[in-house]
Amino acid sequence: MSVGSLELTHTITPAWGPEVAVTHQGQQPTAPTPSAPSQSKATIQWARHLDEVREAQRLRYQVFANEWGAHFTSAIPGHDIDVFDDYCEHLIVRSGANGPVVGTYRVLVPAQAARLGGTYTDTEFDLVRLRNLRPNMVEFGRSCVHPDHRQGAVIMALWGALIGFMQQNHFETMLGCASIPMLHNGVVNTQVAASMWARLRSSHLAPIEYRVSPRFALPLHDAQAELAVEPPSLIRGYLRLGAKLLGPPAWDQGFNSADLPMMLWLKDIPEKYRRHFLRS
């Protein structure tokens, strides 16, 4: 299990401040100590032991099951746990120094994906066109933030830590599934997701050599796609950073979501965000 392989010697520095030394074990990637926005009481760190991972899994359950209506088969009630968790590093945001976990991401690096036989995104999409990118491709997933903390400070702190991790370890691309909840007033409805795809594909679609196809496609042919809808805040954030859509959405029935395959190349991050997130 990879939990705790990124051993932090400290946990917090001022916003966008100097990095604190980080040690690591074996051949695991190194990680800069994440920073906390100065206007927030949130602290951000890599999970160091299983108890902290369990906290992230409980938050994930709260968001995905209680809000989205996802259906989990888990060994521990009230937790979102799957086979990928043991191979991932888990980034967590706390409310205060010792408060509850209010935000999380998990990170699957190429070496661990190879040990596992693939990424979570592989289970939803045929990624054959991305095979040459895999040695430097990191998967980010299971992102969620507690509903009381969905402001810019928490999301920016997460992204700052993740991009710092990418740069320090010389990874070039990040991959993931960006989910659109499909449960509306207790009914699964594809119209919102279909409208969002129709809107975004014209301006944010990756070149054809990086296109992927869903293993279980969202049925778009019968769905009206004329709603004037805004993407969820997480997808808007990805697009502002320069991410591209790799193809049409998959239908994740267990999560009651339409999942868009997305990729971000570090080189494509706009200058105004590079000043925040990337070291020269």
N, C-alpha and C positions, 0 to 999 in steps of 0.2 A: 504494500500500500504506500502511495506516495505522500500521504498527508504528513506534514511536518518536515519534508525534505528541504523546504525553504525556511531555514531557521533564522528568525529575526533577532538581532541583538538589541534593538530598540523598536518601538512601534510607531512613533509619531515625530514629525518635524513641522515647522511652519509651512503655510501654504506655498507650494512650488519652491520650497526651500532646499537647502543642501541635503544630499542623500546620506543616510546613516549606513554604516557598514553592514553587510549581509554575508552570512556564511552559508554554505550548502554542503551536502553530503554526496559522495559518489559522483555520478555523472549527471545529476539533475541540473537544470538551468538555474542561473542565479536570478535574483529579483531585487530591485531597489526597494527600500522601505517606502511604502506609500505615504503620501502626505494627506493631512486633513485641511479642508478649506478653513481659513481663519474665522470666517463669519459663522461657522457651524460648530456645534459641539460634537460632531461625528468624528469617530476615529476609524481608520481603515488599516487592515493588516491581512496577511496570509494566515489561513488556519494552520495551527501548529500541532493539533492533536485531534483525535476522533470526536471528542465532545464538542469542539468548535464546528466541525463538519456537521454534526447532528443538529446544531442550532441553525445552520444554513438550510439543512434539509427540512426542518420544521417551518421555516419561513417560506420555502418553496411550496410546501404543501398548502400553507395558508393562502398563498396567492393563487396557485394553479388549481387546487381543488375547490377551495371555498369561493373564490371569485370567478374562476373560469369554468368550473364544473368538470374539471378533469377527473378521470377515473384511474386510480393507482392500484397496482398490486404490489404491496410493499411488505417486507418482513417486520417492519416496526410501524404500528398504527400512527397516523398523524405525521408521517415523514414521507417525503418524495425521495426515494432511493432507487438507483438503477445500477447496472453493471459498470457503467463508465465512471462512477464516482470514485472508486478505489484507484483509478489510474490518473485522476485529475488533481491539480492544485486548486484550492478554493479560496477566493478572495472574499472577505467579509467586511461590512461596514457596521459599526456599532453606534448606537445612540449614547454618546458619552464614552468615557474611558472603559467603563465596565458594564455598560447597559446592554440591552438586547440587540441581536443582529437585525438590522433593518434593511440591508441590501447585500446582494451576493452575486458573484459570477463564478463559473468554474472554467478552468483552462486545461486543455489537453494538448500537450506538446508533441512534436512529430515522433520522438522515440517511444513515448507511451502509446501513441496511436498505432505504431507498428507492432508493439507488443500485444495490443488488444485485437489487432486485425482490421482497424479502421476507426472512423470517427462516428459520432452520433449522426452527423449530417449524411454519412454514407447510408444509414438505415432509411433515410427519406428520399435520397436523390442518387442518381447514377452520376458519380463524379469522375468518370474515366478521363474526361478532358482536362482534369486538374492534376493528373498523375505526375507531371513534371514539376509541379509546385510543392508537392508534399514534403520534401526535405526541409523546407523553410516555412511551412504553413502551420499555424496554430489555430485550434478551434476554441472559440469562446461559446459558452452555452449556459442554459438554466439561469439566465439573468432575471432578477426580480428585485423590486424595492417595495417595502411596506407602504401601504396607501397613505399613511400619515407623513411620509418622508419623500414623496415624489417631486421634490424640487431640484433645481439645478445643482445645488451643492453636492448632494449625494451622488448624482449621476456623473458629474465632472470629476469627483474624487475617484470613482471607479475607473473611468476612462483614463485618467492620468496614470493610475497604477498599472493598468493593463498595457498601455502604450509604452510606458517606461520598461516594463518587463520584456516587451517585444524588442525594443531597441537594444537593451543591454545584452540580450541573448542572440542578436543578429537574425531574428526572424523577419521575413519580408512581408508576409501576408497573413491576414486573419480571416477565418471562415466561420460561418454560423448560420443558424436558422432563426429568422426574426418572425415572431409569432403574432398573428392577428386573431384575437379572441372572436369566436363565431357564435357564442351563446348570447342571444339578445331576447330579453323578457322571457327567459326560460326555453326559447326555441333556437335551434341551430339554424342560422341563416347565412347563406353564401354571398348575399348581395353586397355587403360591405367589403368583403375581401375581394370580390370580383371587380368592384368599382375602384378599389385602391390599386389593384394590379393594372387595370386599364389605364389609370392615370399615370402611374410611375414608370411603366415600361417604355413610354415615349421619351423619357428624359434621363433615366438612370439604369438602362440595361447595359450589361457588359458586352464587350466584343464577342462575336460568335464563337471564337476559339475557346472561350471560357464558359460557354452555356452548358447548363446541366438540365436533366429532365427528372421530374418527380416519379418515384416508384408507385405512388398512389395519388394521382392528380386530383386536385380540387375540381369538381364538376362545374366548369365555367360556362359550358355551352347553353345551359338552361337558365343561367342566372342573369338578371338585369344588372348592368354595370354602369349605371348613369347617376349614381348618388354622388353628391359633392361632399366627399368625406376626407378628413385629415388622417394621415397615418398616425399610429400610436407614437408617443414621445420617444420611445427607444428607437424606432425606425427613423424618425425625423433626425435624431442625433446621429445615427449611422450615415445618413445621406449628407448631412452637413459636413461630416468628416471626410467625405469623398467616396463612400462605399458604393458598390454597384450591385444591382440585382443580377443573378446568374440564370434566372429562368422563372417560369410560372410557379405558383404555389403548390405545395403538397398539402394533402388533407391528413392531419393528425387527429384521428377520431378519438384516441384516448385522452388528448388534451383539449378537445373541442376547439381546435385552432387551425387556421390556414398558415402554413409556414413558408416564408419566402427565403430562398437561398441567397445569402449576401456575402460579399467579399470586400475587404479593404486592403489596399496596398499602402504601406507606410509612405511611399513616395508620393501618393496622391493626396495626402492630408493638406488642406489649404494652409497658407502661410500664417494666417491669424491664429490657427490652432497649433501649428508647429511651434510657435513661440511659447505656448503654454506647455505642450506635452513633450517636445523632443529636445534632447540636448544636442548641442553642436559638436 
